[in-house]
């Protein structure tokens, strides 16, 4: 199997790419290496095995098209994206170009040059809006939607909120429509609040990891100012 991981030096991407290398499958990584920690994750992946690396911005439609046409991957994990709500508010156009247009670049390249490729996309729960229409119960480990204890089915309507929600939601919808209109093999994952190794969390994104890091700093007396946690 040949895998292409866009955003392959990010948090999710480097973990997935590491698994591909562990299985000794063929791996291609695309990343612009602009996010904090991306270069460290690239070095980490180099220590795990051989792969082909393309330093490229997902907004480069011509470059993405050329790569997919030449590589003909069996599977694309499309993880490249702008990931912070706060950044989308500061620069909505850039957020849209990365998340929505970048995803369209991938889909168009697959449609034209590699239609048998499966495309798996990392979306977000922000496409559901504020979810005020459904009650939630707090458990020991998470909040559970009372009417959907196993998670939301595909029949739950989408309601994009914020520039980030709109850009991710647009990409989400393109994934669905390219499956309907062009018979592409696409899968969308709508997840949130993930954390783990090689995340390089900040206060803007990856807040669980950021809270943990700040708590460790406070415990070691390396922090002069307290940090704020909203709620309980």
C-alpha positions as protocol buffer text, in pm:
chain_id: "A"
residue {
  index: 1
  type: UNK
  ca { x: 0 y: 0 z: 0 }
}
residue {
  index: 2
  type: UNK
  ca { x: 112 y: 351 z: -78 }
}
residue {
  index: 3
  type: UNK
  ca { x: 3 y: 629 z: 159 }
}
residue {
  index: 4
  type: UNK
  ca { x: 18 y: 1006 z: 117 }
}
residue {
  index: 5
  type: UNK
  ca { x: -15 y: 1205 z: 440 }
}
residue {
  index: 6
  type: UNK
  ca { x: -77 y: 1577 z: 395 }
}
residue {
  index: 7
  type: UNK
  ca { x: 24 y: 1769 z: 705 }
}
residue {
  index: 8
  type: UNK
  ca { x: 238 y: 1466 z: 782 }
}
residue {
  index: 9
  type: UNK
  ca { x: 465 y: 1653 z: 1025 }
}
residue {
  index: 10
  type: UNK
  ca { x: 181 y: 1779 z: 1242 }
}
residue {
  index: 11
  type: UNK
  ca { x: 33 y: 1612 z: 1550 }
}
residue {
  index: 12
  type: UNK
  ca { x: -206 y: 1371 z: 1378 }
}
residue {
  index: 13
  type: UNK
  ca { x: 3 y: 1341 z: 1066 }
}
residue {
  index: 14
  type: UNK
  ca { x: 326 y: 1239 z: 1236 }
}
residue {
  index: 15
  type: UNK
  ca { x: 147 y: 977 z: 1444 }
}
residue {
  index: 16
  type: UNK
  ca { x: -23 y: 830 z: 1137 }
}
residue {
  index: 17
  type: UNK
  ca { x: 295 y: 847 z: 932 }
}
residue {
  index: 18
  type: UNK
  ca { x: 480 y: 670 z: 1210 }
}
residue {
  index: 19
  type: UNK
  ca { x: 226 y: 387 z: 1199 }
}
residue {
  index: 20
  type: UNK
  ca { x: 266 y: 356 z: 821 }
}
residue {
  index: 21
  type: UNK
  ca { x: 642 y: 328 z: 863 }
}
residue {
  index: 22
  type: UNK
  ca { x: 596 y: 71 z: 1137 }
}
residue {
  index: 23
  type: UNK
  ca { x: 393 y: -142 z: 895 }
}
residue {
  index: 24
  type: UNK
  ca { x: 664 y: -99 z: 630 }
}
residue {
  index: 25
  type: UNK
  ca { x: 420 y: 41 z: 376 }
}
residue {
  index: 26
  type: UNK
  ca { x: 522 y: 304 z: 122 }
}
residue {
  index: 27
  type: UNK
  ca { x: 490 y: 658 z: 261 }
}
residue {
  index: 28
  type: UNK
  ca { x: 483 y: 1005 z: 109 }
}
residue {
  index: 29
  type: UNK
  ca { x: 465 y: 1306 z: 340 }
}
residue {
  index: 30
  type: UNK
  ca { x: 355 y: 1657 z: 240 }
}
residue {
  index: 31
  type: UNK
  ca { x: 407 y: 1943 z: 486 }
}
residue {
  index: 32
  type: UNK
  ca { x: 513 y: 2307 z: 470 }
}
residue {
  index: 33
  type: UNK
  ca { x: 697 y: 2279 z: 806 }
}
residue {
  index: 34
  type: UNK
  ca { x: 554 y: 2612 z: 925 }
}
residue {
  index: 35
  type: UNK
  ca { x: 382 y: 2501 z: 1244 }
}
residue {
  index: 36
  type: UNK
  ca { x: 567 y: 2491 z: 1576 }
}
residue {
  index: 37
  type: UNK
  ca { x: 709 y: 2143 z: 1626 }
}
residue {
  index: 38
  type: UNK
  ca { x: 679 y: 2036 z: 1261 }
}
residue {
  index: 39
  type: UNK
  ca { x: 1054 y: 2021 z: 1205 }
}
residue {
  index: 40
  type: UNK
  ca { x: 1096 y: 1814 z: 1522 }
}
residue {
  index: 41
  type: UNK
  ca { x: 830 y: 1572 z: 1399 }
}
residue {
  index: 42
  type: UNK
  ca { x: 1003 y: 1552 z: 1061 }
}
residue {
  index: 43
  type: UNK
  ca { x: 1329 y: 1457 z: 1233 }
}
residue {
  index: 44
  type: UNK
  ca { x: 1137 y: 1202 z: 1441 }
}
residue {
  index: 45
  type: UNK
  ca { x: 992 y: 1040 z: 1128 }
}
residue {
  index: 46
  type: UNK
  ca { x: 1335 y: 1027 z: 966 }
}
residue {
  index: 47
  type: UNK
  ca { x: 1450 y: 816 z: 1260 }
}
residue {
  index: 48
  type: UNK
  ca { x: 1167 y: 566 z: 1201 }
}
residue {
  index: 49
  type: UNK
  ca { x: 1224 y: 473 z: 840 }
}
residue {
  index: 50
  type: UNK
  ca { x: 1251 y: 583 z: 480 }
}
residue {
  index: 51
  type: UNK
  ca { x: 985 y: 794 z: 313 }
}
residue {
  index: 52
  type: UNK
  ca { x: 947 y: 1053 z: 39 }
}
residue {
  index: 53
  type: UNK
  ca { x: 906 y: 1410 z: 164 }
}
residue {
  index: 54
  type: UNK
  ca { x: 764 y: 1710 z: -21 }
}
residue {
  index: 55
  type: UNK
  ca { x: 788 y: 2049 z: 151 }
}
residue {
  index: 56
  type: UNK
  ca { x: 481 y: 2209 z: 2 }
}
residue {
  index: 57
  type: UNK
  ca { x: 186 y: 2430 z: 96 }
}
residue {
  index: 58
  type: UNK
  ca { x: -154 y: 2267 z: 49 }
}
residue {
  index: 59
  type: UNK
  ca { x: -267 y: 2590 z: -122 }
}
residue {
  index: 60
  type: UNK
  ca { x: -31 y: 2515 z: -411 }
}
residue {
  index: 61
  type: UNK
  ca { x: -288 y: 2357 z: -640 }
}
residue {
  index: 62
  type: UNK
  ca { x: -45 y: 2291 z: -924 }
}
residue {
  index: 63
  type: UNK
  ca { x: 208 y: 2130 z: -692 }
}
residue {
  index: 64
  type: UNK
  ca { x: -53 y: 1914 z: -521 }
}
residue {
  index: 65
  type: UNK
  ca { x: -193 y: 1804 z: -857 }
}
residue {
  index: 66
  type: UNK
  ca { x: 152 y: 1712 z: -988 }
}
residue {
  index: 67
  type: UNK
  ca { x: 235 y: 1515 z: -674 }
}
residue {
  index: 68
  type: UNK
  ca { x: -85 y: 1310 z: -678 }
}
residue {
  index: 69
  type: UNK
  ca { x: -63 y: 1250 z: -1054 }
}
residue {
  index: 70
  type: UNK
  ca { x: 291 y: 1116 z: -1021 }
}
residue {
  index: 71
  type: UNK
  ca { x: 248 y: 925 z: -693 }
}
residue {
  index: 72
  type: UNK
  ca { x: -90 y: 755 z: -754 }
}
residue {
  index: 73
  type: UNK
  ca { x: -134 y: 678 z: -381 }
}
residue {
  index: 74
  type: UNK
  ca { x: -376 y: 410 z: -265 }
}
residue {
  index: 75
  type: UNK
  ca { x: -481 y: 622 z: 34 }
}
residue {
  index: 76
  type: UNK
  ca { x: -453 y: 991 z: 120 }
}
residue {
  index: 77
  type: UNK
  ca { x: -480 y: 1101 z: 482 }
}
residue {
  index: 78
  type: UNK
  ca { x: -565 y: 1468 z: 429 }
}
residue {
  index: 79
  type: UNK
  ca { x: -462 y: 1633 z: 755 }
}
residue {
  index: 80
  type: UNK
  ca { x: -301 y: 1957 z: 633 }
}
residue {
  index: 81
  type: UNK
  ca { x: -495 y: 2253 z: 762 }
}
residue {
  index: 82
  type: UNK
  ca { x: -527 y: 2562 z: 976 }
}
residue {
  index: 83
  type: UNK
  ca { x: -631 y: 2427 z: 1315 }
}
residue {
  index: 84
  type: UNK
  ca { x: -698 y: 2720 z: 1551 }
}
residue {
  index: 85
  type: UNK
  ca { x: -1028 y: 2902 z: 1599 }
}
residue {
  index: 86
  type: UNK
  ca { x: -843 y: 3216 z: 1710 }
}
residue {
  index: 87
  type: UNK
  ca { x: -630 y: 3221 z: 1396 }
}
residue {
  index: 88
  type: UNK
  ca { x: -941 y: 3195 z: 1179 }
}
residue {
  index: 89
  type: UNK
  ca { x: -1082 y: 3506 z: 1350 }
}
residue {
  index: 90
  type: UNK
  ca { x: -759 y: 3698 z: 1295 }
}
residue {
  index: 91
  type: UNK
  ca { x: -725 y: 3600 z: 929 }
}
residue {
  index: 92
  type: UNK
  ca { x: -1042 y: 3444 z: 783 }
}
residue {
  index: 93
  type: UNK
  ca { x: -916 y: 3453 z: 423 }
}
residue {
  index: 94
  type: UNK
  ca { x: -601 y: 3257 z: 499 }
}
residue {
  index: 95
  type: UNK
  ca { x: -805 y: 3012 z: 706 }
}
residue {
  index: 96
  type: UNK
  ca { x: -1043 y: 2957 z: 412 }
}
residue {
  index: 97
  type: UNK
  ca { x: -764 y: 2920 z: 156 }
}
residue {
  index: 98
  type: UNK
  ca { x: -584 y: 2657 z: 364 }
}
residue {
  index: 99
  type: UNK
  ca { x: -882 y: 2452 z: 483 }
}
residue {
  index: 100
  type: UNK
  ca { x: -1138 y: 2483 z: 204 }
}
residue {
  index: 101
  type: UNK
  ca { x: -929 y: 2558 z: -105 }
}
residue {
  index: 102
  type: UNK
  ca { x: -651 y: 2325 z: 9 }
}
residue {
  index: 103
  type: UNK
  ca { x: -901 y: 2041 z: 39 }
}
residue {
  index: 104
  type: UNK
  ca { x: -1047 y: 2122 z: -302 }
}
residue {
  index: 105
  type: UNK
  ca { x: -694 y: 2104 z: -445 }
}
residue {
  index: 106
  type: UNK
  ca { x: -660 y: 1748 z: -313 }
}
residue {
  index: 107
  type: UNK
  ca { x: -1003 y: 1639 z: -436 }
}
residue {
  index: 108
  type: UNK
  ca { x: -957 y: 1786 z: -783 }
}
residue {
  index: 109
  type: UNK
  ca { x: -618 y: 1619 z: -820 }
}
residue {
  index: 110
  type: UNK
  ca { x: -767 y: 1284 z: -719 }
}
residue {
  index: 111
  type: UNK
  ca { x: -1067 y: 1329 z: -949 }
}
residue {
  index: 112
  type: UNK
  ca { x: -850 y: 1412 z: -1250 }
}
residue {
  index: 113
  type: UNK
  ca { x: -548 y: 1191 z: -1199 }
}
residue {
  index: 114
  type: UNK
  ca { x: -607 y: 917 z: -938 }
}
residue {
  index: 115
  type: UNK
  ca { x: -981 y: 841 z: -903 }
}
residue {
  index: 116
  type: UNK
  ca { x: -928 y: 506 z: -730 }
}
residue {
  index: 117
  type: UNK
  ca { x: -747 y: 672 z: -438 }
}
residue {
  index: 118
  type: UNK
  ca { x: -932 y: 677 z: -106 }
}
residue {
  index: 119
  type: UNK
  ca { x: -927 y: 1016 z: 68 }
}
residue {
  index: 120
  type: UNK
  ca { x: -970 y: 1034 z: 446 }
}
residue {
  index: 121
  type: UNK
  ca { x: -1027 y: 1384 z: 582 }
}
residue {
  index: 122
  type: UNK
  ca { x: -980 y: 1525 z: 931 }
}
residue {
  index: 123
  type: UNK
  ca { x: -1279 y: 1753 z: 996 }
}
residue {
  index: 124
  type: UNK
  ca { x: -1404 y: 1895 z: 1328 }
}
residue {
  index: 125
  type: UNK
  ca { x: -1703 y: 1899 z: 1561 }
}
residue {
  index: 126
  type: UNK
  ca { x: -1728 y: 2273 z: 1488 }
}
residue {
  index: 127
  type: UNK
  ca { x: -1937 y: 2186 z: 1183 }
}
residue {
  index: 128
  type: UNK
  ca { x: -2224 y: 2106 z: 1424 }
}
residue {
  index: 129
  type: UNK
  ca { x: -2241 y: 2460 z: 1564 }
}
residue {
  index: 130
  type: UNK
  ca { x: -2311 y: 2529 z: 1933 }
}
residue {
  index: 131
  type: UNK
  ca { x: -2524 y: 2213 z: 1984 }
}
residue {
  index: 132
  type: UNK
  ca { x: -2772 y: 2396 z: 2205 }
}
residue {
  index: 133
  type: UNK
  ca { x: -3052 y: 2183 z: 2060 }
}
residue {
  index: 134
  type: UNK
  ca { x: -2938 y: 1861 z: 2231 }
}
residue {
  index: 135
  type: UNK
  ca { x: -2879 y: 1795 z: 2604 }
}
residue {
  index: 136
  type: UNK
  ca { x: -2546 y: 1660 z: 2728 }
}
residue {
  index: 137
  type: UNK
  ca { x: -2463 y: 1450 z: 3035 }
}
residue {
  index: 138
  type: UNK
  ca { x: -2128 y: 1479 z: 3209 }
}
residue {
  index: 139
  type: UNK
  ca { x: -1959 y: 1144 z: 3279 }
}
residue {
  index: 140
  type: UNK
  ca { x: -1626 y: 1069 z: 3446 }
}
residue {
  index: 141
  type: UNK
  ca { x: -1438 y: 1093 z: 3118 }
}
residue {
  index: 142
  type: UNK
  ca { x: -1645 y: 1298 z: 2874 }
}
residue {
  index: 143
  type: UNK
  ca { x: -1970 y: 1471 z: 2787 }
}
residue {
  index: 144
  type: UNK
  ca { x: -2224 y: 1245 z: 2616 }
}
residue {
  index: 145
  type: UNK
  ca { x: -2511 y: 1365 z: 2397 }
}
residue {
  index: 146
  type: UNK
  ca { x: -2816 y: 1218 z: 2569 }
}
residue {
  index: 147
  type: UNK
  ca { x: -2997 y: 1138 z: 2245 }
}
residue {
  index: 148
  type: UNK
  ca { x: -2683 y: 1009 z: 2070 }
}
residue {
  index: 149
  type: UNK
  ca { x: -2479 y: 809 z: 2324 }
}
residue {
  index: 150
  type: UNK
  ca { x: -2282 y: 636 z: 2047 }
}
residue {
  index: 151
  type: UNK
  ca { x: -2204 y: 962 z: 1866 }
}
residue {
  index: 152
  type: UNK
  ca { x: -2379 y: 1167 z: 1600 }
}
residue {
  index: 153
  type: UNK
  ca { x: -2507 y: 982 z: 1291 }
}
residue {
  index: 154
  type: UNK
  ca { x: -2474 y: 1134 z: 945 }
}
residue {
  index: 155
  type: UNK
  ca { x: -2836 y: 1249 z: 963 }
}
residue {
  index: 156
  type: UNK
  ca { x: -2754 y: 1518 z: 1221 }
}
residue {
  index: 157
  type: UNK
  ca { x: -2768 y: 1855 z: 1041 }
}
residue {
  index: 158
  type: UNK
  ca { x: -2460 y: 2072 z: 1010 }
}
residue {
  index: 159
  type: UNK
  ca { x: -2450 y: 2434 z: 1129 }
}
residue {
  index: 160
  type: UNK
  ca { x: -2118 y: 2604 z: 1068 }
}
residue {
  index: 161
  type: UNK
  ca { x: -2007 y: 2859 z: 1330 }
}
residue {
  index: 162
  type: UNK
  ca { x: -1704 y: 3091 z: 1310 }
}
residue {
  index: 163
  type: UNK
  ca { x: -1465 y: 3129 z: 1015 }
}
residue {
  index: 164
  type: UNK
  ca { x: -1293 y: 2808 z: 1124 }
}
residue {
  index: 165
  type: UNK
  ca { x: -1622 y: 2617 z: 1129 }
}
residue {
  index: 166
  type: UNK
  ca { x: -1710 y: 2756 z: 786 }
}
residue {
  index: 167
  type: UNK
  ca { x: -1377 y: 2663 z: 626 }
}
residue {
  index: 168
  type: UNK
  ca { x: -1371 y: 2314 z: 775 }
}
residue {
  index: 169
  type: UNK
  ca { x: -1740 y: 2270 z: 702 }
}
residue {
  index: 170
  type: UNK
  ca { x: -1689 y: 2369 z: 339 }
}
residue {
  index: 171
  type: UNK
  ca { x: -1413 y: 2113 z: 306 }
}
residue {
  index: 172
  type: UNK
  ca { x: -1631 y: 1856 z: 484 }
}
residue {
  index: 173
  type: UNK
  ca { x: -1913 y: 1919 z: 235 }
}
residue {
  index: 174
  type: UNK
  ca { x: -1679 y: 1900 z: -64 }
}
residue {
  index: 175
  type: UNK
  ca { x: -1569 y: 1557 z: 57 }
}
residue {
  index: 176
  type: UNK
  ca { x: -1929 y: 1439 z: 70 }
}
residue {
  index: 177
  type: UNK
  ca { x: -2023 y: 1592 z: -264 }
}
residue {
  index: 178
  type: UNK
  ca { x: -1721 y: 1456 z: -451 }
}
residue {
  index: 179
  type: UNK
  ca { x: -1828 y: 1110 z: -335 }
}
residue {
  index: 180
  type: UNK
  ca { x: -2182 y: 1175 z: -460 }
}
residue {
  index: 181
  type: UNK
  ca { x: -2106 y: 1357 z: -783 }
}
residue {
  index: 182
  type: UNK
  ca { x: -1779 y: 1197 z: -894 }
}
residue {
  index: 183
  type: UNK
  ca { x: -1794 y: 860 z: -715 }
}
residue {
  index: 184
  type: UNK
  ca { x: -1471 y: 921 z: -523 }
}
residue {
  index: 185
  type: UNK
  ca { x: -1390 y: 716 z: -216 }
}
residue {
  index: 186
  type: UNK
  ca { x: -1399 y: 976 z: 64 }
}
residue {
  index: 187
  type: UNK
  ca { x: -1435 y: 945 z: 441 }
}
residue {
  index: 188
  type: UNK
  ca { x: -1480 y: 1232 z: 688 }
}
residue {
  index: 189
  type: UNK
  ca { x: -1386 y: 1219 z: 1057 }
}
residue {
  index: 190
  type: UNK
  ca { x: -1542 y: 1487 z: 1281 }
}
residue {
  index: 191
  type: UNK
  ca { x: -1342 y: 1492 z: 1602 }
}
residue {
  index: 192
  type: UNK
  ca { x: -1231 y: 1734 z: 1871 }
}
residue {
  index: 193
  type: UNK
  ca { x: -1008 y: 1783 z: 2175 }
}
residue {
  index: 194
  type: UNK
  ca { x: -754 y: 1519 z: 2079 }
}
residue {
  index: 195
  type: UNK
  ca { x: -423 y: 1510 z: 2258 }
}
residue {
  index: 196
  type: UNK
  ca { x: -112 y: 1296 z: 2264 }
}
residue {
  index: 197
  type: UNK
  ca { x: 252 y: 1270 z: 2172 }
}
residue {
  index: 198
  type: UNK
  ca { x: 422 y: 1514 z: 1934 }
}
residue {
  index: 199
  type: UNK
  ca { x: 138 y: 1765 z: 1960 }
}
residue {
  index: 200
  type: UNK
  ca { x: 334 y: 2079 z: 2062 }
}
residue {
  index: 201
  type: UNK
  ca { x: 19 y: 2231 z: 2214 }
}
residue {
  index: 202
  type: UNK
  ca { x: -49 y: 2602 z: 2252 }
}
residue {
  index: 203
  type: UNK
  ca { x: -321 y: 2803 z: 2426 }
}
residue {
  index: 204
  type: UNK
  ca { x: -488 y: 2844 z: 2084 }
}
residue {
  index: 205
  type: UNK
  ca { x: -497 y: 2477 z: 1988 }
}
residue {
  index: 206
  type: UNK
  ca { x: -440 y: 2149 z: 2167 }
}
residue {
  index: 207
  type: UNK
  ca { x: -560 y: 2293 z: 2496 }
}
residue {
  index: 208
  type: UNK
  ca { x: -561 y: 1965 z: 2692 }
}
residue {
  index: 209
  type: UNK
  ca { x: -191 y: 1922 z: 2630 }
}
residue {
  index: 210
  type: UNK
  ca { x: -136 y: 2292 z: 2699 }
}
residue {
  index: 211
  type: UNK
  ca { x: -315 y: 2267 z: 3036 }
}
residue {
  index: 212
  type: UNK
  ca { x: -100 y: 1966 z: 3127 }
}
residue {
  index: 213
  type: UNK
  ca { x: 220 y: 2148 z: 3032 }
}
residue {
  index: 214
  type: UNK
  ca { x: 120 y: 2457 z: 3233 }
}
residue {
  index: 215
  type: UNK
  ca { x: 28 y: 2244 z: 3534 }
}
residue {
  index: 216
  type: UNK
  ca { x: 371 y: 2078 z: 3524 }
}
residue {
  index: 217
  type: UNK
  ca { x: 538 y: 2418 z: 3497 }
}
residue {
  index: 218
  type: UNK
  ca { x: 340 y: 2544 z: 3796 }
}
residue {
  index: 219
  type: UNK
  ca { x: 428 y: 2233 z: 3998 }
}
residue {
  index: 220
  type: UNK
  ca { x: 795 y: 2289 z: 3924 }
}
residue {
  index: 221
  type: UNK
  ca { x: 769 y: 2658 z: 4018 }
}
residue {
  index: 222
  type: UNK
  ca { x: 873 y: 2774 z: 3672 }
}
residue {
  index: 223
  type: UNK
  ca { x: 566 y: 2988 z: 3617 }
}
residue {
  index: 224
  type: UNK
  ca { x: 518 y: 3333 z: 3765 }
}
residue {
  index: 225
  type: UNK
  ca { x: 160 y: 3384 z: 3645 }
}
residue {
  index: 226
  type: UNK
  ca { x: -135 y: 3148 z: 3705 }
}
residue {
  index: 227
  type: UNK
  ca { x: -319 y: 3003 z: 3408 }
}
residue {
  index: 228
  type: UNK
  ca { x: -696 y: 3008 z: 3368 }
}
residue {
  index: 229
  type: UNK
  ca { x: -926 y: 2708 z: 3336 }
}
residue {
  index: 230
  type: UNK
  ca { x: -1290 y: 2789 z: 3255 }
}
residue {
  index: 231
  type: UNK
  ca { x: -1551 y: 2569 z: 3421 }
}
residue {
  index: 232
  type: UNK
  ca { x: -1478 y: 2274 z: 3647 }
}
